[in-house]
Amino acid sequence: MSVPELSAEQRGEQILAVFDTAFGELLAADPAAFRVKFRKMAASAFAFYRGTACLFYHDLEREQHGGPYLDDRTGRVWIHGDLHAENFGTYMDAQGRLIFNVNDFDEAYVGPFTWDLKRFAASVALIGYSKALSDEQITDLVHTYAEAYRERVHALATGAKNDEVPPFTLDTAEGPLLDALRSARSLTRFGLLESMTEIREFERRFTEGGGSIELDAATRYKVLAAFDGYLETLPESSLTRPDSYRVKDVVGRRGIGIGSAGLPSYNILLEGNSDALENDVVIYMKQAQTPAVSRHITDPVVSGYFQHEGHRTVISQRALQAHADPWLGWTELDGSGQLVAEVSPYAVDLDWSDIDDPEEIAAVVADLGRATATMHAAADDESGHSELVPFSTERAIDAAIAADEEGFAGLLAEFAHAYGARARQDHQIFVDLFRNGRIPGL
């Protein structure tokens, strides 16, 4: 990893230029949401790193046309796009199983597989630094991740059966991953509904206030029309009962998370799979964002494959995640692509706050390496989107790593240290820009 040496002032100008490209329009439309986003990013170097995939890929762009382990195949596979250590957690798949794996596919695209691994490795360096681990310990962690990834990719490439490389479930996970799955299992749909809705006149409705925004008649009509379009994108297996997609209520919400600042969104309350009020379903519809990586992939075949960003997000998630959310679909609203999915009662993110023992951290990082490999392997010529990736991803990656087995972990470790240090410096530059009113539009 070699970013040209710049003064703090020069790097600050570079950061502002990248932010303007990535956030400019949304920031102008909703400065308040970005003030919240940026205050969250100011809290730590890791929070800053989470919110700046745009800067990461700006710095990595020189590798677009080559680099170790990249060729015509491994340079254009389905990738997560924002693979850091906190983008893992639980979800319930379409078969009703609680799974621990990668989540949040808003930045997913087609690109070099090493970009996912480098983004994760740098996040390990940042977490390790925040927990006062030595450089040697951080190197060992990145090697552990790389070796677990390599081992799992090789097993999948050489024909390992599903029962030999099972997903992380309540039966197979250990440690903090199992803790997250058990926490998810203790959650209920009824608990989610209680937190967001109430029963009025014998019917469930969204609770007023609490972040909900009442819609005017014209906006409600447009959202319902977009919902009708969304239904056409669902697999037939999702619509098992005609009434299960009857709309009961609609409210607006304002996205203010680190990744969703300024993006308008809506919650829609549906009948669910029975007349019982505890089986109602909440889905969200939000404007999908332009993924940071897409600004640095110039292949027109890739960009031309997607109708809009909502379509891109859904197709990418379906490719990368086996048995994805049955409510996952896309639509358009006011000319913008929308992502639609369930507000899941069973989503629990991996919590790093209490993972402090180096041996336990290493075990978790190894599992996340295996999860990364499983995700990459899912998205290949058998995923249903072979027009973009018409080959076996795991075999291509396995062959590329095999050409220089010894250098693989070292490459990621070197990058992790260099970019981790860069991100810590950038965080301080960003904080000074923000607190001194240097970010235009705020």
TABELKA-V790618 format. One record per residue. N is the residue number from 1. RES is the residue in one small letter. NEAR is the number of other ideal C-beta (glycine too) atoms within 10 Angstrom. Layout:
N/RES/NEAR
N/RES/NEAR
//
This chain:
1/m/18
2/s/8
3/v/15
4/p/8
5/e/7
6/l/12
7/s/8
8/a/13
9/e/9
10/q/12
11/r/19
12/g/17
13/e/15
14/q/18
15/i/20
16/l/16
17/a/11
18/v/19
19/f/22
20/d/14
21/t/14
22/a/20
23/f/20
24/g/12
25/e/11
26/l/22
27/l/22
28/a/12
29/a/13
30/d/18
31/p/14
32/a/12
33/a/20
34/f/22
35/r/16
36/v/16
37/k/24
38/f/23
39/r/12
40/k/17
41/m/23
42/a/16
43/a/12
44/s/14
45/a/23
46/f/24
47/a/18
48/f/24
49/y/28
50/r/20
51/g/22
52/t/23
53/a/21
54/c/20
55/l/22
56/f/23
57/y/27
58/h/19
59/d/20
60/l/22
61/e/12
62/r/11
63/e/19
64/q/18
65/h/10
66/g/10
67/g/17
68/p/13
69/y/20
70/l/19
71/d/14
72/d/8
73/r/18
74/t/21
75/g/23
76/r/22
77/v/24
78/w/28
79/i/28
80/h/29
81/g/26
82/d/26
83/l/26
84/h/22
85/a/26
86/e/18
87/n/23
88/f/25
89/g/23
90/t/27
91/y/21
92/m/20
93/d/17
94/a/16
95/q/9
96/g/8
97/r/13
98/l/21
99/i/23
100/f/27
101/n/24
102/v/25
103/n/20
104/d/19
105/f/28
106/d/23
107/e/24
108/a/30
109/y/26
110/v/26
111/g/27
112/p/25
113/f/27
114/t/25
115/w/25
116/d/25
117/l/27
118/k/22
119/r/27
120/f/27
121/a/31
122/a/27
123/s/24
124/v/25
125/a/29
126/l/26
127/i/23
128/g/25
129/y/19
130/s/13
131/k/15
132/a/8
133/l/19
134/s/11
135/d/14
136/e/8
137/q/14
138/i/22
139/t/21
140/d/19
141/l/24
142/v/28
143/h/19
144/t/20
145/y/28
146/a/24
147/e/14
148/a/21
149/y/28
150/r/19
151/e/15
152/r/23
153/v/27
154/h/18
155/a/19
156/l/25
157/a/20
158/t/10
159/g/9
160/a/14
161/k/9
162/n/9
163/d/6
164/e/9
165/v/16
166/p/12
167/p/19
168/f/23
169/t/17
170/l/15
171/d/10
172/t/13
173/a/21
174/e/11
175/g/12
176/p/20
177/l/23
178/l/16
179/d/17
180/a/22
181/l/23
182/r/14
183/s/15
184/a/22
185/r/14
186/s/10
187/l/17
188/t/12
189/r/17
190/f/14
191/g/12
192/l/19
193/l/22
194/e/12
195/s/11
196/m/19
197/t/22
198/e/11
199/i/10
200/r/12
201/e/5
202/f/6
203/e/12
204/r/19
205/r/14
206/f/21
207/t/14
208/e/11
209/g/8
210/g/10
211/g/12
212/s/19
213/i/15
214/e/12
215/l/16
216/d/8
217/a/7
218/a/8
219/t/17
220/r/17
221/y/12
222/k/14
223/v/20
224/l/14
225/a/13
226/a/21
227/f/22
228/d/11
229/g/15
230/y/25
231/l/13
232/e/9
233/t/17
234/l/16
235/p/12
236/e/6
237/s/8
238/s/16
239/l/12
240/t/9
241/r/11
242/p/8
243/d/11
244/s/17
245/y/20
246/r/11
247/v/15
248/k/18
249/d/18
250/v/20
251/v/23
252/g/18
253/r/19
254/r/17
255/g/19
256/i/18
257/g/12
258/i/16
259/g/16
260/s/19
261/a/25
262/g/22
263/l/23
264/p/22
265/s/17
266/y/26
267/n/21
268/i/23
269/l/23
270/l/20
271/e/20
272/g/22
273/n/13
274/s/12
275/d/8
276/a/10
277/l/16
278/e/13
279/n/15
280/d/23
281/v/21
282/v/24
283/i/22
284/y/17
285/m/26
286/k/22
287/q/22
288/a/22
289/q/24
290/t/17
291/p/25
292/a/22
293/v/27
294/s/20
295/r/16
296/h/20
297/i/21
298/t/10
299/d/14
300/p/8
301/v/10
302/v/16
303/s/13
304/g/8
305/y/15
306/f/21
307/q/13
308/h/16
309/e/20
310/g/27
311/h/20
312/r/27
313/t/27
314/v/27
315/i/22
316/s/25
317/q/23
318/r/23
319/a/25
320/l/24
321/q/25
322/a/19
323/h/16
324/a/18
325/d/20
326/p/19
327/w/21
328/l/23
329/g/25
330/w/27
331/t/24
332/e/17
333/l/21
334/d/10
335/g/6
336/s/17
337/g/21
338/q/30
339/l/26
340/v/27
341/a/20
342/e/20
343/v/16
344/s/21
345/p/17
346/y/20
347/a/17
348/v/21
349/d/15
350/l/20
351/d/13
352/w/17
353/s/5
354/d/9
355/i/19
356/d/11
357/d/10
358/p/15
359/e/7
360/e/13
361/i/23
362/a/17
363/a/18
364/v/22
365/v/24
366/a/19
367/d/23
368/l/27
369/g/23
370/r/20
371/a/22
372/t/24
373/a/27
374/t/24
375/m/23
376/h/28
377/a/26
378/a/21
379/a/28
380/d/22
381/d/13
382/e/12
383/s/19
384/g/10
385/h/18
386/s/12
387/e/8
388/l/19
389/v/20
390/p/10
391/f/15
392/s/17
393/t/28
394/e/25
395/r/19
396/a/23
397/i/27
398/d/20
399/a/15
400/a/20
401/i/23
402/a/14
403/a/11
404/d/12
405/e/10
406/e/6
407/g/13
408/f/22
409/a/21
410/g/14
411/l/20
412/l/23
413/a/22
414/e/15
415/f/21
416/a/30
417/h/20
418/a/15
419/y/24
420/g/26
421/a/16
422/r/18
423/a/23
424/r/18
425/q/13
426/d/24
427/h/21
428/q/13
429/i/21
430/f/26
431/v/16
432/d/12
433/l/18
434/f/16
435/r/12
436/n/8
437/g/8
438/r/15
439/i/20
440/p/11
441/g/13
442/l/12
//
